[in-house]
Amino acid sequence: MNILHIDSSILGAYSASRQLSAATVAQLTAGRDDLHVTYRDVAADPIPHLSGGYLAALRSAEADHTPEVQADIALGAAVLEEFLAADIVVIGAGLYNFGMPSQLKAWIDRILVAGKTFNYIDGKPVGLVPGKRILLTIARGGVYSGESPIASFEHTETHLKTAFGFIGLTAEAIVAEGLSVGPDQRAAGMAQAEAAIAALTA
């Protein structure tokens, strides 16, 4: 089995989502020698955002395939193949100004590809990627769950679940929130997420 581990936080060693995603991979691989882990850090090694030249080149053989566009197409194909080869995908993500890091959005844009991971049949979208397990480890500074008055402002977990649902996958989320409220809330939020991780099995 293959695990694809994606980190996207720009906070490096200070990142709670990185801590949680690492703990998740460690939990899944503990005592297992049949799991191969591929790691991609989209913050340290960013994937370019989509460009008009890239999309034009994908859609037409007559488009201007400059060396830069050719390299971008090759990278996009590699990122997609890496995702398709994974049985389990673990993604560490924060909530930045109500949404996911833009570096992670750039990665999402390379795996939502018409004809590869979804298609339209009779005018309706159909996901083409069943059978993968998606684990999201999400860190949030505020509290957005339950009856929180800012629950509707949360667009990392909701966006990722929507994106993966669109291609036929149901994402599971482990969330640590309230991390910026105060030290007690941070400790409680992390402990709750770590307990959920400890219960995971591959």
Buried (B, 14 or more C-beta within 10 A) or exposed (E): BBBBBBBBBEEEEEBBBBBBBBBBBEBBBEEEEEBEBBEBBBBEEBBBEBEEBBEBBBEEEEBEBEEEBEEBBEBBBEBBEBBBEBBBBBBBBBBBEBBBBBBBBBBBBBBBBEEBBBEEEEEEBEBBBEEBBBBBBBBBBBBBEEEBEEEEEBBBBBBBBEBBBBBBBEBEBBBBBBBBBEEEBBEBBBEBBBEBBEEBEB
